[in-house]
Amino acid sequence: MKDLRGTTAIVTGASRGIGVHIARALAEEGVNLSLAARSQPELDAVRAEIEALGVRAIAVVCDVAKPDDRANLIARTEAELGPVDVLVNNAGIERIRRFEDSTVMDFTDTLAINLEAPILLSLAVVPGMLERGRGHVVNIASGAGKVGVAYGTSYCASKHGLVGFTKAVALEVAEH
């Protein structure tokens, strides 16, 4: 997909940080956007900015760790903007603490948001992309997905998993 104009993208974690920059860059290429994050006021501000760039945009309050929220994100996007051509799995959390001070929630929350959600969102949209013969999934990782970082065990585990998942799926679908 060299020309993105008129396509539809979902960007998770779109209310702040790199998600806003990704959304702007896609909008400047003419991509209609489904912006997802947990905070409505920030999403609404980003949606207004994106629409001012001349594309259609919707703001979907979504906690990617929740199955119902993910299903709603996909359903609303397809109903209001059309099939998903680009999925940007950007939402993420990072817990910084010593391993021995970590809690079970540190790991379950981080893995659910940083690894499980991108896998399951990809699983929801990739079959349609393959059927249509076009599409992209972009998973945002970090250097922590390649090397271990002290005090970031849950984050490193999630990003290592995301890098491995991305490489494995890319090998399977590359010919398409």
Solvent accessible surface area in square Angstrom, and as a share of the most:
residue,aa,sasa,rsa
1,M,71,0.32
2,K,205,0.87
3,D,108,0.56
4,L,33,0.17
5,R,158,0.58
6,G,55,0.53
7,T,15,0.09
8,T,4,0.03
9,A,0,0.00
10,I,0,0.00
11,V,0,0.00
12,T,2,0.01
13,G,19,0.18
14,A,0,0.00
15,S,13,0.08
16,R,180,0.66
17,G,50,0.48
18,I,98,0.50
19,G,0,0.00
20,V,16,0.09
21,H,113,0.50
22,I,31,0.15
23,A,0,0.00
24,R,78,0.28
25,A,55,0.43
26,L,22,0.11
27,A,3,0.02
28,E,114,0.51
29,E,94,0.42
30,G,7,0.06
31,V,0,0.00
32,N,21,0.11
33,L,0,0.00
34,S,0,0.00
35,L,0,0.00
36,A,1,0.00
37,A,11,0.08
38,R,143,0.52
39,S,37,0.24
40,Q,77,0.34
41,P,101,0.63
42,E,80,0.36
43,L,0,0.00
44,D,48,0.25
45,A,64,0.50
46,V,10,0.05
47,R,71,0.26
48,A,55,0.42
49,E,63,0.28
50,I,0,0.00
51,E,70,0.31
52,A,88,0.68
53,L,80,0.40
54,G,70,0.67
55,V,17,0.10
56,R,129,0.47
57,A,7,0.05
58,I,18,0.09
59,A,12,0.10
60,V,1,0.00
61,V,67,0.38
62,C,2,0.01
63,D,28,0.14
64,V,10,0.06
65,A,32,0.25
66,K,109,0.46
67,P,91,0.57
68,D,117,0.61
69,D,39,0.20
70,R,21,0.08
71,A,63,0.49
72,N,67,0.34
73,L,0,0.00
74,I,20,0.10
75,A,59,0.45
76,R,79,0.29
77,T,0,0.00
78,E,84,0.37
79,A,88,0.68
80,E,74,0.33
81,L,19,0.09
82,G,17,0.17
83,P,62,0.39
84,V,3,0.02
85,D,5,0.02
86,V,6,0.04
87,L,0,0.00
88,V,4,0.03
89,N,5,0.02
90,N,18,0.09
91,A,20,0.15
92,G,43,0.41
93,I,28,0.14
94,E,96,0.43
95,R,74,0.27
96,I,111,0.57
97,R,97,0.35
98,R,121,0.44
99,F,130,0.54
100,E,117,0.52
101,D,88,0.45
102,S,29,0.19
103,T,72,0.42
104,V,119,0.68
105,M,123,0.55
106,D,5,0.02
107,F,50,0.21
108,T,68,0.40
109,D,42,0.22
110,T,0,0.00
111,L,62,0.31
112,A,21,0.16
113,I,16,0.08
114,N,1,0.00
115,L,36,0.18
116,E,80,0.36
117,A,1,0.01
118,P,6,0.04
119,I,55,0.28
120,L,64,0.32
121,L,3,0.01
122,S,4,0.03
123,L,120,0.60
124,A,56,0.44
125,V,6,0.03
126,V,24,0.14
127,P,76,0.48
128,G,22,0.21
129,M,11,0.05
130,L,74,0.37
131,E,154,0.69
132,R,82,0.30
133,G,50,0.48
134,R,99,0.36
135,G,24,0.23
136,H,78,0.35
137,V,46,0.27
138,V,65,0.37
139,N,26,0.13
140,I,44,0.22
141,A,33,0.25
142,S,45,0.29
143,G,53,0.51
144,A,10,0.08
145,G,3,0.03
146,K,130,0.55
147,V,92,0.53
148,G,66,0.63
149,V,76,0.44
150,A,77,0.60
151,Y,105,0.40
152,G,2,0.02
153,T,49,0.29
154,S,5,0.03
155,Y,31,0.12
156,C,10,0.06
157,A,49,0.38
158,S,0,0.00
159,K,9,0.04
160,H,79,0.35
161,G,27,0.26
162,L,1,0.01
163,V,25,0.14
164,G,40,0.38
165,F,42,0.17
166,T,49,0.28
167,K,114,0.48
168,A,50,0.39
169,V,41,0.23
170,A,50,0.39
171,L,149,0.74
172,E,130,0.58
173,V,43,0.25
174,A,80,0.62
175,E,151,0.68
176,H,128,0.57
